[in-house]
Amino acid sequence: MDPRDFHSLAVRLVAGASAAAVDCRTAIGRSYYPVFNVAADHLRQQGFRIGKGAAAHGEVQKCLSNSGEPVLATVASELNDLHTNRNRADYQLGPGDVEKPAIAQNIAAMAGRLIQYLDASFGGPKNGPIYLAIQKWRRDNGYP
Amino acid sequence: MQAIQNVAELAFPPEVRKFCEDRGVLDYLRLALQIAAQTFELHGDPLVTIETDPETDEEAVVIDVSSPLSCDEAVERKLQYTRRWVQSVPPDVIGTIRLILSIA
């Protein structure tokens, strides 16, 4: 499936100002995964062997952080923030911001922007330098 | 509600200070707070805590800030903050200090 469908679901879940708490939490969780999976897909398409387990989350973030491309470093930082929000939405079940429609809408909107950044960066003219920077970082840090 | 005036005057919880000193990122935490104060109209002091990932046990410093912004403006301001942040720190620090924006 296209991981962008997760993002479409997140947007739909909190489209109204009266979205239920469970919809807000689900939308926040579904906002993290499309960004992570789109990034991982782009990296795999470049030939990098990204892991499949829990460690892949950190691996993807580090690849983007060390890509030499400020836009991708920005995505990396935001990806970490999305992950923190996702953990709060999924594991901290007391009342909180993750149950507010405005917060969930904001997080879903950010995810959409990050997907655009990923597609533009990996599909644009900087793709070659990005590949070389990530390849060097992976070699230097023991990744295949 | 009062906007923070001086990041240097903020007192961090002991566990946050120790975490940051152990990893050599205390100055970067102050920098993140400074950029946040310059980027957002903060309501109240930022809340700085250590959060542990329940799936990986990875720890990170999390800064919670609140600013009265619309959804669209919040996305733009947050990206503005993050662009400055990632250009100001080494790549390895990016995931160690995180910022969560509330637009209440």
gemmi code that builds the backbone of each chain (N, CA, C; Angstrom):
import gemmi

chains = {
    "A": [
        ("MET", (0.839, -1.200, 0.000), (0.000, 0.000, 0.000), (0.872, 1.247, 0.000)),
        ("ASP", (0.288, 2.322, -0.405), (1.002, 3.598, -0.386), (0.904, 4.186, 1.021)),
        ("PRO", (2.039, 4.406, 1.686), (1.963, 4.938, 3.055), (1.275, 6.301, 3.139)),
        ("ARG", (1.182, 6.981, 2.009), (0.491, 8.277, 2.020), (-0.994, 8.110, 2.364)),
        ("ASP", (-1.520, 6.888, 2.164), (-2.927, 6.648, 2.530), (-3.146, 6.797, 4.039)),
        ("PHE", (-2.091, 6.496, 4.832), (-2.208, 6.733, 6.281), (-2.456, 8.215, 6.553)),
        ("HIS", (-1.761, 9.044, 5.808), (-1.921, 10.488, 6.016), (-3.325, 10.936, 5.620)),
        ("SER", (-3.828, 10.402, 4.513), (-5.195, 10.754, 4.094), (-6.192, 10.382, 5.184)),
        ("LEU", (-5.984, 9.211, 5.793), (-6.870, 8.785, 6.874), (-6.784, 9.752, 8.051)),
        ("ALA", (-5.569, 10.140, 8.424), (-5.385, 11.060, 9.552), (-6.137, 12.367, 9.301)),
        ("VAL", (-6.025, 12.887, 8.098), (-6.698, 14.152, 7.774), (-8.216, 13.987, 7.881)),
        ("ARG", (-8.715, 12.870, 7.368), (-10.171, 12.643, 7.407), (-10.674, 12.516, 8.846)),
        ("LEU", (-9.909, 11.845, 9.681), (-10.364, 11.584, 11.051), (-10.585, 12.867, 11.846)),
        ("VAL", (-9.805, 13.885, 11.564), (-9.899, 15.114, 12.369), (-10.320, 16.312, 11.514)),
        ("ALA", (-11.073, 16.020, 10.474), (-11.492, 17.107, 9.574), (-12.433, 18.081, 10.267)),
        ("GLY", (-13.200, 17.622, 11.232), (-14.135, 18.498, 11.920), (-13.589, 18.982, 13.249)),
        ("ALA", (-14.145, 20.113, 13.717), (-13.685, 20.683, 14.987), (-14.122, 19.847, 16.182)),
        ("SER", (-15.060, 18.920, 15.966), (-15.578, 18.132, 17.089), (-15.106, 16.686, 17.038)),
        ("ALA", (-13.956, 16.450, 16.431), (-13.430, 15.080, 16.354), (-13.295, 14.491, 17.754)),
        ("ALA", (-13.625, 13.216, 17.875), (-13.546, 12.530, 19.167), (-12.095, 12.312, 19.578)),
        ("ALA", (-11.914, 12.108, 20.893), (-10.558, 11.910, 21.419), (-9.848, 10.755, 20.720)),
        ("VAL", (-10.574, 9.662, 20.511), (-9.941, 8.498, 19.887), (-9.539, 8.801, 18.443)),
        ("ASP", (-10.322, 9.617, 17.761), (-9.962, 9.999, 16.398), (-8.705, 10.881, 16.393)),
        ("CYS", (-8.626, 11.790, 17.359), (-7.437, 12.653, 17.454), (-6.193, 11.810, 17.716)),
        ("ARG", (-6.298, 10.890, 18.663), (-5.138, 10.039, 18.973), (-4.746, 9.188, 17.770)),
        ("THR", (-5.743, 8.622, 17.101), (-5.444, 7.784, 15.933), (-4.827, 8.615, 14.810)),
        ("ALA", (-5.349, 9.807, 14.603), (-4.811, 10.676, 13.551), (-3.351, 11.036, 13.828)),
        ("ILE", (-3.035, 11.256, 15.100), (-1.644, 11.589, 15.446), (-0.734, 10.397, 15.172)),
        ("GLY", (-1.185, 9.203, 15.534), (-0.396, 8.010, 15.243), (-0.238, 7.800, 13.745)),
        ("ARG", (-1.334, 7.996, 13.007), (-1.298, 7.807, 11.548), (-0.560, 8.946, 10.848)),
        ("SER", (-0.237, 10.003, 11.543), (0.556, 11.082, 10.937), (2.045, 10.761, 10.963)),
        ("TYR", (2.478, 10.007, 11.957), (3.898, 9.645, 12.025), (4.258, 8.625, 10.949)),
        ("TYR", (3.466, 7.562, 10.845), (3.870, 6.428, 10.009), (4.019, 6.742, 8.526)),
        ("PRO", (3.176, 7.559, 7.908), (3.418, 7.848, 6.489), (4.725, 8.585, 6.259)),
        ("VAL", (5.079, 9.479, 7.159), (6.339, 10.215, 6.979), (7.515, 9.246, 7.111)),
        ("PHE", (7.463, 8.417, 8.156), (8.528, 7.421, 8.337), (8.612, 6.479, 7.136)),
        ("ASN", (7.486, 5.957, 6.695), (7.503, 4.956, 5.614), (7.861, 5.570, 4.261)),
        ("VAL", (7.413, 6.785, 3.992), (7.806, 7.445, 2.737), (9.320, 7.679, 2.739)),
        ("ALA", (9.849, 8.114, 3.875), (11.305, 8.321, 3.970), (12.042, 6.994, 3.773)),
        ("ALA", (11.580, 5.945, 4.443), (12.231, 4.637, 4.312), (12.153, 4.135, 2.874)),
        ("ASP", (11.016, 4.330, 2.222), (10.866, 3.902, 0.817), (11.857, 4.634, -0.083)),
        ("HIS", (11.981, 5.943, 0.115), (12.929, 6.711, -0.708), (14.358, 6.201, -0.489)),
        ("LEU", (14.700, 5.937, 0.759), (16.057, 5.453, 1.050), (16.286, 4.074, 0.432)),
        ("ARG", (15.300, 3.212, 0.508), (15.439, 1.875, -0.104), (15.553, 1.992, -1.621)),
        ("GLN", (14.797, 2.913, -2.213), (14.886, 3.106, -3.663), (16.273, 3.597, -4.082)),
        ("GLN", (16.969, 4.221, -3.143), (18.337, 4.658, -3.420), (19.324, 3.499, -3.286)),
        ("GLY", (18.849, 2.384, -2.776), (19.713, 1.222, -2.633), (20.177, 0.945, -1.222)),
        ("PHE", (19.741, 1.745, -0.285), (20.167, 1.535, 1.096), (19.307, 0.444, 1.735)),
        ("ARG", (19.968, -0.436, 2.500), (19.266, -1.547, 3.144), (18.774, -1.108, 4.516)),
        ("ILE", (17.597, -0.501, 4.528), (17.010, -0.023, 5.777), (16.372, -1.204, 6.500)),
        ("GLY", (16.638, -1.307, 7.795), (16.091, -2.409, 8.572), (14.574, -2.396, 8.602)),
        ("LYS", (14.005, -3.498, 9.067), (12.540, -3.621, 9.115), (11.991, -3.502, 10.534)),
        ("GLY", (12.839, -3.659, 11.543), (12.364, -3.673, 12.915), (12.311, -2.287, 13.534)),
        ("ALA", (12.213, -2.279, 14.864), (12.076, -1.019, 15.593), (13.280, -0.108, 15.389)),
        ("ALA", (14.450, -0.712, 15.170), (15.649, 0.107, 14.995), (15.602, 0.946, 13.719)),
        ("ALA", (14.726, 0.558, 12.792), (14.635, 1.303, 11.533), (14.191, 2.747, 11.758)),
        ("HIS", (13.433, 2.974, 12.813), (12.958, 4.340, 13.059), (14.138, 5.281, 13.289)),
        ("GLY", (15.061, 4.860, 14.144), (16.241, 5.678, 14.388), (17.151, 5.738, 13.172)),
        ("GLU", (17.243, 4.623, 12.452), (18.114, 4.569, 11.273), (17.659, 5.563, 10.203)),
        ("VAL", (16.375, 5.610, 9.948), (15.848, 6.545, 8.951), (16.104, 7.981, 9.386)),
        ("GLN", (15.829, 8.256, 10.644), (16.051, 9.614, 11.150), (17.506, 10.027, 11.004)),
        ("LYS", (18.414, 9.104, 11.312), (19.840, 9.441, 11.233), (20.292, 9.616, 9.789)),
        ("CYS", (19.759, 8.815, 8.884), (20.104, 8.995, 7.461), (19.698, 10.394, 6.994)),
        ("LEU", (18.501, 10.799, 7.354), (18.035, 12.122, 6.928), (18.861, 13.227, 7.595)),
        ("SER", (19.167, 13.041, 8.863), (19.946, 14.056, 9.593), (21.324, 14.258, 8.985)),
        ("ASN", (21.872, 13.165, 8.443), (23.242, 13.200, 7.922), (23.276, 13.229, 6.392)),
        ("SER", (22.203, 13.705, 5.795), (22.103, 13.740, 4.330), (22.808, 14.943, 3.722)),
        ("GLY", (23.206, 15.893, 4.564), (23.815, 17.113, 4.043), (22.813, 18.067, 3.424)),
        ("GLU", (21.541, 17.722, 3.490), (20.487, 18.542, 2.889), (19.626, 19.136, 4.018)),
        ("PRO", (19.649, 20.451, 4.184), (18.913, 21.050, 5.302), (17.421, 20.706, 5.339)),
        ("VAL", (16.816, 20.570, 4.162), (15.384, 20.234, 4.162), (15.165, 18.851, 4.768)),
        ("LEU", (16.037, 17.898, 4.426), (15.883, 16.546, 4.977), (16.253, 16.503, 6.460)),
        ("ALA", (17.207, 17.332, 6.869), (17.510, 17.423, 8.304), (16.312, 17.988, 9.056)),
        ("THR", (15.617, 18.918, 8.427), (14.394, 19.449, 9.033), (13.348, 18.348, 9.157)),
        ("VAL", (13.202, 17.545, 8.108), (12.254, 16.423, 8.171), (12.659, 15.461, 9.292)),
        ("ALA", (13.966, 15.210, 9.425), (14.437, 14.299, 10.476), (14.028, 14.791, 11.854)),
        ("SER", (14.234, 16.077, 12.101), (13.878, 16.633, 13.403), (12.374, 16.551, 13.635)),
        ("GLU", (11.617, 16.917, 12.612), (10.155, 16.857, 12.754), (9.679, 15.412, 12.908)),
        ("LEU", (10.381, 14.485, 12.270), (10.017, 13.072, 12.401), (10.153, 12.624, 13.859)),
        ("ASN", (11.205, 13.079, 14.511), (11.357, 12.767, 15.934), (10.230, 13.371, 16.758)),
        ("ASP", (9.843, 14.594, 16.431), (8.750, 15.230, 17.167), (7.435, 14.488, 16.916)),
        ("LEU", (7.215, 14.080, 15.667), (6.013, 13.286, 15.366), (6.012, 11.980, 16.152)),
        ("HIS", (7.210, 11.388, 16.290), (7.309, 10.127, 17.035), (6.978, 10.333, 18.504)),
        ("THR", (7.445, 11.440, 19.063), (7.101, 11.755, 20.449), (5.594, 11.935, 20.596)),
        ("ASN", (4.996, 12.665, 19.667), (3.536, 12.834, 19.716), (2.815, 11.500, 19.560)),
        ("ARG", (3.349, 10.659, 18.673), (2.729, 9.355, 18.460), (2.802, 8.508, 19.731)),
        ("ASN", (3.933, 8.544, 20.426), (4.047, 7.792, 21.687), (3.056, 8.300, 22.720)),
        ("ARG", (2.919, 9.624, 22.793), (1.956, 10.176, 23.750), (0.533, 9.743, 23.391)),
        ("ALA", (0.223, 9.762, 22.099), (-1.135, 9.421, 21.667), (-1.452, 7.959, 21.928)),
        ("ASP", (-0.446, 7.103, 21.782), (-0.688, 5.662, 21.884), (-0.482, 5.097, 23.279)),
        ("TYR", (0.345, 5.745, 24.101), (0.721, 5.145, 25.388), (0.305, 5.960, 26.608)),
        ("GLN", (0.127, 7.267, 26.457), (-0.240, 8.099, 27.604), (-1.737, 8.397, 27.478)),
        ("LEU", (-2.544, 7.601, 28.161), (-3.973, 7.633, 27.889), (-4.763, 8.595, 28.783)),
        ("GLY", (-4.099, 9.340, 29.631), (-4.801, 10.368, 30.393), (-5.146, 11.538, 29.495)),
        ("PRO", (-5.964, 12.455, 30.016), (-6.313, 13.629, 29.208), (-5.059, 14.411, 28.811)),
        ("GLY", (-5.081, 14.962, 27.621), (-3.917, 15.724, 27.173), (-4.148, 16.349, 25.819)),
        ("ASP", (-3.124, 17.044, 25.344), (-3.227, 17.725, 24.051), (-3.554, 16.774, 22.910)),
        ("VAL", (-3.125, 15.530, 23.028), (-3.326, 14.584, 21.922), (-4.798, 14.244, 21.708)),
        ("GLU", (-5.665, 14.750, 22.578), (-7.102, 14.531, 22.380), (-7.788, 15.776, 21.821)),
        ("LYS", (-7.007, 16.807, 21.487), (-7.596, 18.061, 20.991), (-7.584, 18.084, 19.457)),
        ("PRO", (-8.746, 18.321, 18.838), (-8.794, 18.340, 17.371), (-7.802, 19.322, 16.739)),
        ("ALA", (-7.644, 20.501, 17.302), (-6.730, 21.486, 16.692), (-5.293, 20.974, 16.687)),
        ("ILE", (-4.915, 20.299, 17.763), (-3.561, 19.738, 17.845), (-3.386, 18.630, 16.801)),
        ("ALA", (-4.369, 17.740, 16.728), (-4.276, 16.640, 15.766), (-4.275, 17.158, 14.327)),
        ("GLN", (-5.092, 18.179, 14.057), (-5.108, 18.770, 12.709), (-3.745, 19.366, 12.370)),
        ("ASN", (-3.145, 20.041, 13.342), (-1.825, 20.643, 13.132), (-0.774, 19.578, 12.842)),
        ("ILE", (-0.815, 18.494, 13.589), (0.164, 17.418, 13.395), (-0.045, 16.748, 12.037)),
        ("ALA", (-1.294, 16.526, 11.653), (-1.568, 15.930, 10.342), (-1.109, 16.864, 9.217)),
        ("ALA", (-1.320, 18.157, 9.401), (-0.882, 19.118, 8.380), (0.643, 19.118, 8.260)),
        ("MET", (1.310, 19.034, 9.392), (2.781, 18.968, 9.359), (3.240, 17.715, 8.624)),
        ("ALA", (2.593, 16.605, 8.885), (2.981, 15.362, 8.207), (2.849, 15.503, 6.695)),
        ("GLY", (1.781, 16.138, 6.255), (1.605, 16.336, 4.817), (2.720, 17.170, 4.216)),
        ("ARG", (3.126, 18.197, 4.930), (4.216, 19.041, 4.447), (5.523, 18.238, 4.385)),
        ("LEU", (5.759, 17.420, 5.378), (7.011, 16.645, 5.408), (7.067, 15.637, 4.267)),
        ("ILE", (5.937, 15.043, 3.942), (5.902, 14.108, 2.801), (6.241, 14.858, 1.508)),
        ("GLN", (5.714, 16.049, 1.364), (6.055, 16.871, 0.186), (7.559, 17.135, 0.132)),
        ("TYR", (8.142, 17.463, 1.267), (9.583, 17.742, 1.321), (10.386, 16.499, 0.915)),
        ("LEU", (9.966, 15.350, 1.419), (10.687, 14.112, 1.089), (10.618, 13.823, -0.405)),
        ("ASP", (9.426, 13.904, -0.969), (9.259, 13.606, -2.397), (10.065, 14.598, -3.250)),
        ("ALA", (10.037, 15.862, -2.871), (10.753, 16.875, -3.659), (12.265, 16.713, -3.536)),
        ("SER", (12.740, 16.393, -2.349), (14.188, 16.290, -2.137), (14.767, 15.061, -2.833)),
        ("PHE", (14.125, 13.911, -2.644), (14.664, 12.686, -3.247), (14.396, 12.625, -4.752)),
        ("GLY", (13.410, 13.383, -5.216), (13.114, 13.385, -6.641), (13.707, 14.562, -7.384)),
        ("GLY", (14.487, 15.387, -6.684), (14.999, 16.607, -7.292), (16.469, 16.523, -7.658)),
        ("PRO", (17.020, 17.635, -8.090), (18.402, 17.663, -8.571), (19.456, 17.409, -7.496)),
        ("LYS", (19.082, 17.521, -6.228), (20.048, 17.278, -5.150), (20.135, 15.792, -4.774)),
        ("ASN", (19.420, 14.953, -5.492), (19.368, 13.538, -5.146), (20.761, 12.896, -5.120)),
        ("GLY", (21.595, 13.259, -6.093), (22.940, 12.679, -6.148), (23.782, 13.012, -4.924)),
        ("PRO", (23.933, 14.296, -4.601), (24.683, 14.646, -3.385), (24.085, 14.058, -2.110)),
        ("ILE", (22.760, 13.983, -2.070), (22.103, 13.383, -0.896), (22.532, 11.924, -0.755)),
        ("TYR", (22.508, 11.209, -1.879), (22.903, 9.799, -1.859), (24.330, 9.637, -1.348)),
        ("LEU", (25.222, 10.441, -1.873), (26.638, 10.314, -1.497), (26.843, 10.618, -0.008)),
        ("ALA", (26.158, 11.642, 0.492), (26.312, 12.000, 1.906), (25.797, 10.890, 2.818)),
        ("ILE", (24.642, 10.333, 2.459), (24.086, 9.260, 3.291), (24.958, 8.004, 3.196)),
        ("GLN", (25.420, 7.711, 1.987), (26.277, 6.538, 1.806), (27.531, 6.647, 2.669)),
        ("LYS", (28.150, 7.824, 2.680), (29.363, 8.026, 3.487), (29.047, 7.862, 4.971)),
        ("TRP", (27.942, 8.474, 5.411), (27.602, 8.379, 6.827), (27.344, 6.921, 7.223)),
        ("ARG", (26.654, 6.186, 6.369), (26.353, 4.783, 6.692), (27.644, 3.962, 6.760)),
        ("ARG", (28.533, 4.165, 5.811), (29.809, 3.439, 5.838), (30.586, 3.752, 7.119)),
        ("ASP", (30.619, 5.040, 7.464), (31.384, 5.462, 8.641), (30.788, 4.937, 9.942)),
        ("ASN", (29.517, 4.572, 9.903), (28.831, 4.167, 11.128), (28.358, 2.709, 11.112)),
        ("GLY", (28.915, 1.923, 10.193), (28.698, 0.485, 10.224), (27.376, -0.005, 9.675)),
        ("TYR", (26.687, 0.827, 8.918), (25.438, 0.372, 8.295), (25.733, -0.214, 6.915)),
        ("PRO", (24.975, -1.227, 6.480), (25.218, -1.820, 5.154), (24.808, -0.888, 4.012)),
    ],
    "B": [
        ("MET", (-0.472, 34.360, 31.883), (0.514, 33.884, 30.922), (1.574, 34.965, 30.680)),
        ("GLN", (2.819, 34.545, 30.649), (3.902, 35.506, 30.449), (4.978, 34.873, 29.580)),
        ("ALA", (5.398, 35.599, 28.575), (6.452, 35.083, 27.704), (7.766, 35.037, 28.457)),
        ("ILE", (8.585, 34.037, 28.167), (9.869, 33.957, 28.853), (10.761, 35.094, 28.382)),
        ("GLN", (11.511, 35.653, 29.274), (12.360, 36.790, 28.968), (13.809, 36.383, 28.778)),
        ("ASN", (14.274, 35.429, 29.566), (15.691, 35.096, 29.540), (15.858, 33.595, 29.721)),
        ("VAL", (16.276, 32.937, 28.638), (16.435, 31.489, 28.686), (17.453, 31.077, 29.738)),
        ("ALA", (18.501, 31.882, 29.890), (19.561, 31.534, 30.832), (19.046, 31.453, 32.265)),
        ("GLU", (17.910, 32.116, 32.533), (17.381, 32.110, 33.888), (16.489, 30.900, 34.166)),
        ("LEU", (16.177, 30.154, 33.136), (15.335, 28.984, 33.334), (16.099, 27.915, 34.109)),
        ("ALA", (15.457, 27.377, 35.133), (16.075, 26.299, 35.911), (15.553, 24.966, 35.386)),
        ("PHE", (16.468, 24.087, 35.034), (16.068, 22.786, 34.519), (15.931, 21.788, 35.670)),
        ("PRO", (15.013, 20.857, 35.542), (14.931, 19.782, 36.543), (16.270, 19.037, 36.607)),
        ("PRO", (16.636, 18.530, 37.787), (17.949, 17.870, 37.935), (18.191, 16.751, 36.932)),
        ("GLU", (17.148, 15.964, 36.638), (17.345, 14.846, 35.716), (17.599, 15.336, 34.290)),
        ("VAL", (17.019, 16.481, 33.956), (17.258, 17.054, 32.625), (18.691, 17.569, 32.545)),
        ("ARG", (19.093, 18.281, 33.589), (20.466, 18.815, 33.612), (21.490, 17.685, 33.538)),
        ("LYS", (21.267, 16.624, 34.317), (22.221, 15.507, 34.293), (22.254, 14.839, 32.916)),
        ("PHE", (21.081, 14.594, 32.338), (21.000, 13.971, 31.018), (21.791, 14.801, 30.007)),
        ("CYS", (21.572, 16.094, 30.052), (22.225, 16.969, 29.063), (23.730, 17.083, 29.324)),
        ("GLU", (24.116, 17.163, 30.588), (25.553, 17.256, 30.895), (26.263, 15.957, 30.498)),
        ("ASP", (25.628, 14.832, 30.757), (26.245, 13.547, 30.401), (26.493, 13.442, 28.903)),
        ("ARG", (25.632, 14.059, 28.117), (25.735, 13.959, 26.654), (26.337, 15.210, 26.016)),
        ("GLY", (26.675, 16.176, 26.848), (27.296, 17.398, 26.331), (26.358, 18.250, 25.494)),
        ("VAL", (25.065, 18.245, 25.845), (24.108, 18.983, 25.013), (23.378, 20.092, 25.774)),
        ("LEU", (23.889, 20.466, 26.948), (23.174, 21.476, 27.733), (23.110, 22.814, 26.991)),
        ("ASP", (24.207, 23.193, 26.345), (24.192, 24.452, 25.590), (23.217, 24.377, 24.414)),
        ("TYR", (23.099, 23.184, 23.836), (22.149, 23.026, 22.721), (20.706, 23.122, 23.220)),
        ("LEU", (20.473, 22.650, 24.438), (19.127, 22.799, 25.005), (18.807, 24.280, 25.198)),
        ("ARG", (19.764, 25.025, 25.727), (19.542, 26.469, 25.881), (19.300, 27.127, 24.520)),
        ("LEU", (20.045, 26.664, 23.516), (19.876, 27.217, 22.167), (18.474, 26.922, 21.636)),
        ("ALA", (18.016, 25.699, 21.840), (16.669, 25.340, 21.374), (15.622, 26.244, 22.026)),
        ("LEU", (15.786, 26.487, 23.311), (14.839, 27.344, 24.018), (14.905, 28.782, 23.512)),
        ("GLN", (16.124, 29.222, 23.205), (16.286, 30.578, 22.683), (15.609, 30.722, 21.323)),
        ("ILE", (15.826, 29.749, 20.449), (15.192, 29.801, 19.128), (13.666, 29.746, 19.274)),
        ("ALA", (13.196, 28.902, 20.189), (11.749, 28.807, 20.400), (11.177, 30.138, 20.870)),
        ("ALA", (11.886, 30.791, 21.798), (11.405, 32.072, 22.321), (11.380, 33.134, 21.235)),
        ("GLN", (12.316, 33.030, 20.288), (12.371, 34.009, 19.193), (11.370, 33.689, 18.084)),
        ("THR", (10.943, 32.443, 18.007), (10.088, 32.022, 16.897), (8.606, 32.076, 17.248)),
        ("PHE", (8.295, 31.725, 18.490), (6.889, 31.649, 18.901), (6.599, 32.743, 19.918)),
        ("GLU", (5.349, 33.142, 19.987), (4.907, 33.987, 21.100), (4.488, 33.031, 22.207)),
        ("LEU", (5.451, 32.711, 23.063), (5.208, 31.643, 24.030), (4.267, 32.089, 25.137)),
        ("HIS", (3.354, 31.208, 25.471), (2.487, 31.421, 26.625), (2.996, 30.546, 27.764)),
        ("GLY", (3.482, 31.184, 28.800), (4.034, 30.430, 29.924), (5.437, 29.955, 29.632)),
        ("ASP", (6.105, 29.477, 30.668), (7.452, 28.941, 30.495), (7.398, 27.593, 29.804)),
        ("PRO", (8.402, 27.289, 28.995), (8.482, 25.946, 28.413), (8.618, 24.894, 29.518)),
        ("LEU", (8.090, 23.716, 29.251), (8.244, 22.578, 30.154), (9.291, 21.652, 29.542)),
        ("VAL", (10.340, 21.373, 30.297), (11.436, 20.546, 29.777), (11.499, 19.261, 30.595)),
        ("THR", (11.359, 18.129, 29.916), (11.342, 16.838, 30.597), (12.180, 15.823, 29.807)),
        ("ILE", (12.433, 14.698, 30.452), (13.034, 13.555, 29.761), (11.907, 12.561, 29.472)),
        ("GLU", (11.781, 12.150, 28.228), (10.787, 11.140, 27.896), (11.493, 9.896, 27.357)),
        ("THR", (11.003, 8.754, 27.792), (11.553, 7.468, 27.366), (10.611, 6.810, 26.366)),
        ("ASP", (11.161, 6.405, 25.234), (10.345, 5.718, 24.233), (9.888, 4.378, 24.808)),
        ("PRO", (8.584, 4.144, 24.898), (8.111, 2.900, 25.520), (8.447, 1.648, 24.724)),
        ("GLU", (8.863, 1.790, 23.489), (9.164, 0.618, 22.663), (10.657, 0.333, 22.555)),
        ("THR", (11.476, 1.385, 22.652), (12.917, 1.195, 22.462), (13.730, 1.583, 23.685)),
        ("ASP", (13.106, 2.203, 24.682), (13.784, 2.723, 25.877), (14.740, 3.872, 25.554)),
        ("GLU", (14.708, 4.376, 24.345), (15.533, 5.537, 23.997), (15.014, 6.763, 24.748)),
        ("GLU", (15.946, 7.571, 25.263), (15.567, 8.773, 26.001), (15.853, 10.018, 25.174)),
        ("ALA", (15.032, 11.044, 25.387), (15.238, 12.321, 24.706), (14.736, 13.436, 25.606)),
        ("VAL", (15.323, 14.614, 25.427), (14.800, 15.801, 26.093), (13.630, 16.314, 25.258)),
        ("VAL", (12.509, 16.558, 25.923), (11.339, 17.074, 25.208), (10.964, 18.438, 25.797)),
        ("ILE", (10.913, 19.419, 24.922), (10.494, 20.771, 25.301), (9.050, 20.940, 24.863)),
        ("ASP", (8.178, 21.221, 25.808), (6.778, 21.509, 25.485), (6.556, 23.009, 25.569)),
        ("VAL", (6.086, 23.591, 24.470), (5.787, 25.021, 24.449), (4.359, 25.226, 23.969)),
        ("SER", (3.797, 26.357, 24.339), (2.442, 26.692, 23.942), (2.419, 28.072, 23.307)),
        ("SER", (1.713, 28.179, 22.187), (1.617, 29.469, 21.505), (0.259, 29.540, 20.809)),
        ("PRO", (-0.416, 30.674, 20.895), (-1.761, 30.785, 20.308), (-1.685, 31.034, 18.805)),
        ("LEU", (-1.618, 29.969, 18.026), (-1.465, 30.077, 16.581), (-2.568, 29.293, 15.880)),
        ("SER", (-2.886, 29.716, 14.664), (-3.780, 28.908, 13.834), (-3.025, 27.672, 13.362)),
        ("CYS", (-3.740, 26.708, 12.841), (-3.100, 25.477, 12.372), (-2.058, 25.786, 11.301)),
        ("ASP", (-2.432, 26.569, 10.301), (-1.495, 26.862, 9.208), (-0.283, 27.641, 9.708)),
        ("GLU", (-0.536, 28.638, 10.554), (0.582, 29.442, 11.063), (1.488, 28.600, 11.953)),
        ("ALA", (0.895, 27.669, 12.679), (1.701, 26.800, 13.546), (2.656, 25.941, 12.722)),
        ("VAL", (2.182, 25.425, 11.594), (3.062, 24.626, 10.737), (4.228, 25.488, 10.244)),
        ("GLU", (3.922, 26.694, 9.791), (4.981, 27.559, 9.266), (5.997, 27.937, 10.346)),
        ("ARG", (5.490, 28.309, 11.512), (6.406, 28.715, 12.599), (7.244, 27.530, 13.081)),
        ("LYS", (6.619, 26.386, 13.167), (7.369, 25.210, 13.634), (8.470, 24.865, 12.649)),
        ("LEU", (8.166, 24.936, 11.362), (9.203, 24.659, 10.362), (10.305, 25.720, 10.417)),
        ("GLN", (9.901, 26.953, 10.680), (10.886, 28.031, 10.823), (11.814, 27.728, 12.000)),
        ("TYR", (11.229, 27.319, 13.119), (12.028, 26.929, 14.287), (12.977, 25.787, 13.922)),
        ("THR", (12.432, 24.772, 13.303), (13.218, 23.561, 13.049), (14.330, 23.814, 12.048)),
        ("ARG", (14.081, 24.654, 11.034), (15.159, 24.984, 10.085), (16.334, 25.628, 10.815)),
        ("ARG", (16.038, 26.562, 11.697), (17.120, 27.203, 12.455), (17.810, 26.201, 13.374)),
        ("TRP", (17.021, 25.347, 13.991), (17.561, 24.368, 14.944), (18.535, 23.417, 14.255)),
        ("VAL", (18.130, 22.837, 13.134), (18.993, 21.834, 12.499), (20.241, 22.461, 11.878)),
        ("GLN", (20.165, 23.741, 11.562), (21.347, 24.414, 11.010), (22.302, 24.874, 12.102)),
        ("SER", (21.871, 24.743, 13.356), (22.670, 25.242, 14.475), (23.309, 24.140, 15.308)),
        ("VAL", (22.969, 22.891, 15.035), (23.462, 21.794, 15.874), (24.045, 20.690, 15.009)),
        ("PRO", (24.945, 19.874, 15.587), (25.439, 18.699, 14.849), (24.298, 17.715, 14.587)),
        ("PRO", (24.381, 16.940, 13.504), (23.300, 15.988, 13.187), (22.948, 15.051, 14.337)),
        ("ASP", (23.935, 14.619, 15.108), (23.663, 13.651, 16.173), (22.802, 14.224, 17.298)),
        ("VAL", (22.723, 15.552, 17.378), (21.954, 16.173, 18.457), (20.475, 16.297, 18.084)),
        ("ILE", (20.186, 16.203, 16.796), (18.831, 16.502, 16.320), (17.768, 15.692, 17.062)),
        ("GLY", (17.987, 14.390, 17.206), (16.969, 13.571, 17.844), (17.004, 13.580, 19.352)),
        ("THR", (18.034, 14.179, 19.910), (18.206, 14.154, 21.365), (17.360, 15.211, 22.061)),
        ("ILE", (17.115, 16.322, 21.355), (16.308, 17.401, 21.919), (15.137, 17.650, 20.968)),
        ("ARG", (13.934, 17.520, 21.482), (12.735, 17.609, 20.648), (11.822, 18.718, 21.168)),
        ("LEU", (10.983, 19.230, 20.287), (10.082, 20.308, 20.701), (8.663, 19.994, 20.260)),
        ("ILE", (7.766, 20.045, 21.217), (6.352, 19.795, 20.952), (5.591, 21.101, 21.135)),
        ("LEU", (4.874, 21.492, 20.083), (4.149, 22.766, 20.082), (2.665, 22.534, 20.331)),
        ("SER", (2.155, 23.204, 21.350), (0.714, 23.200, 21.592), (0.153, 24.528, 21.103)),
        ("ILE", (-0.958, 24.472, 20.396), (-1.528, 25.707, 19.863), (-2.835, 26.042, 20.559)),
        ("ALA", (-2.919, 25.656, 21.820), (-4.151, 25.899, 22.585), (-4.490, 27.385, 22.629)),
    ],
}
model = gemmi.Model(1)
for chain_id, residues in chains.items():
    chain = gemmi.Chain(chain_id)
    for i, (resn, *xyz) in enumerate(residues, 1):
        res = gemmi.Residue()
        res.name, res.seqid = resn, gemmi.SeqId(i, " ")
        for name, pos in zip(("N", "CA", "C"), xyz):
            atom = gemmi.Atom()
            atom.name, atom.element = name, gemmi.Element(name[0])
            atom.pos, atom.b_iso = gemmi.Position(*pos), 0.0
            res.add_atom(atom)
        chain.add_residue(res)
    model.add_chain(chain)
structure = gemmi.Structure()
structure.add_model(model)
structure.setup_entities()
